[in-house]
């Protein structure tokens, strides 16, 4: 509809440009030219140097024939080259595909083929995986090798090294900004559960908005933030943090390998103020506290996504000087979609109740337009009673363009005008959501629904338990029953038996919800810390059939 405010009031270059996070880099170069942008071992780059290297990368890509819409992939950890790719590749008009460094050659090869990758950057640490992936690709591909003094030399995969590639770029690269904010900026492949992963296509608009949203989520304004890269950049482009950090001219500390010792060393050496991570990293912090550790005067801000840590973990991290806030999201939403926004009134609650509030997935972020928990078929919202369960549905500018070359999956994901997360949750009276399970992971025992997350929360209360997952296994009487896979703390291995774990749960849960089987084993996780329930179900079934706990004809629980 055209109104009087549309007549002779047109969009033009002076008042309308496509939203893109690429402008943040140019601003950082202008405003913070001498501030340190990146530190990696003995190397460091100012924002002026970093911006220059990103421009050189874009120019080199264009010079090597990369066109708008071409896919450029990178297989590397959180190093300067990986950070430069976040800007340099889209500045060439190309689409960045950061490949999970924990994948095997077959999976990498699938991604290279499916994404139609034209050029691949390979960190030398992953040279052999890349070489094997390319061998089965069967198509020519340009490869640029990234060397690093922190890694022992390896046989090159390609014919040119990264620094030489940059050096050969034109002095004044012709940067390609997006023609539309709906243009693709990145392609991220999901971790996958069964079958091949799906390619999630990001747009400049969503990347721009979520980058600004992270400034609010992590409270990155004020003093100069010093951000430690514990979150993999191959996961949702590091939740869009590379772009967000440019907006405030933060200093970024690269971390090739994440460990408790490496995190504490970085904090001591660089006065780290912020980082993001999966729950497994929170465990590293608790298990690796240096003897000389003194909690900082100002708590270190940590955003953690994935399965919510139990209250006991929050309590210990608060004692250590970390301010942890739980966030929730998915690849299809450019990363973070909700945050457990702390409320002043929570401070007056008893400690246990306060900690329980902190474990919830919370409310939508400032840039997430709409969220509801509802029946996925009727789209009727559930009651705010903390017990009625429905699927989390999202919609707004953070949603992906869709799944690359997979229209049926895209239509299914966006059914009814909402993005269907597949996560089941309840809504509390204050509007905060709390995830209870994945729709495919709910256990139906004798007609009763059992939340695997609820049982896992109880298991984490046991002092000997370091990690826990609960899956369904077949049962001749009840159809299926809960089975707990438990990782014990190192100093408790061998001291705890299954009966003790089951009794512990029965004292805290209705009998039908308590695990009927307990297996002591390591937990299969994705590279971003998510439990791989499908693998755990398969291994649990094999284990129980193997020791005679269930019959050999029980089938699968998929």
TABELCOR-V989776 format. One line per field, one symbol per residue. psi: psi as a letter, one per 20 degrees, with the letter a starting at -180 (. if undefined). burial: I if it has 16 or more other ideal C-beta (glycine too) atoms within 10 Angstrom, else O. A space follows every 50 residues. Layout:
psi=???
burial=???
//
This chain:
psi=pprhjhpkmqprhhjpqppqihhhggghhghlhiqpgppociqqprhggg hghgghggghgghjjprpiqppqpnqanrghghhhhggghijjrppoopp ijqrhgggggggghilphqppophhkggggghghhigjqqpppppoqphi pqqrpqhajqqghhgghjqqhnqnpoqqhqiiqphqoppqhqgqaqqqop pqqhghggghghhhhggjlircroqoppmhppiioklkkjhhgghhhjlr ppoqogpprgghghghghhjlphqrqrrhhhhhghhikpqhjpppqhpqp pppprbppqqhhgggghghikpnppprqarhikkdphrqnoqqhhhhiqq gghghghhirhcrqrhjogqqqorpigikpqrqmjjhpqaqppqqaiiqr happkmhhhghghkpjjqpohjpprrprhjipqophrqhiippookippp ohhghhhghiipiiphqqqprpqqphgigqrppppppqqhjipiiprghg gghgghiiqqgiiqpiqpporqppqrijjppnhhhhgghgggghghjjhr qikharj.
burial=OOOOOOOOOOOOOOOOOIIIIIIIIIOIIOOIOOOIIIIIOOOIIIIIII IOIIIIIIIIIIOIOIOOOIIIIIIIIIIIIIIIIIIIIIIIIIIIIIII IOIOIOIIIIIIOIIIIIIIIIIIIIIOIIIOIIOOIOOOIIIIIIIIOI IOOIOIIIOOOIOOIIOOIOOOIOIIOIOOIOIIIIIIIIIIOOOOIIII IIIIIIIIIIIIIIIOIIOIOOOOIIIIIIIIIIIIIIIIIIIIIIIIII IIIIIIOIOIOIIIOIIOOIOIIIIIIIIIIIIIIIOOOOOOOOOOOOOI IIIIIIIIIIIOIIOOIIOIOIIIIIIIIIIIIIIIIIIIOOOOOOOOOO OOOIIIIIIIIIIIIOIIOOIIIIOIOOOOOIOOOOOOIIIIIIIIIIII IIIIOIOOOIOOIIOOOIIIIOIIIIIOOOOIIIIIIIOOIIIOIOOOOI IIIOIIIIIIOIOIIIIIIIIIIIIOOOOIIIIIIIIIIOOOOOOIOOOO IIOIIOOOIOOOIIIIIIIOOOIIIIOIIIIIIIIIIIIIIOIIIOOOOI OOOIOOIO
//
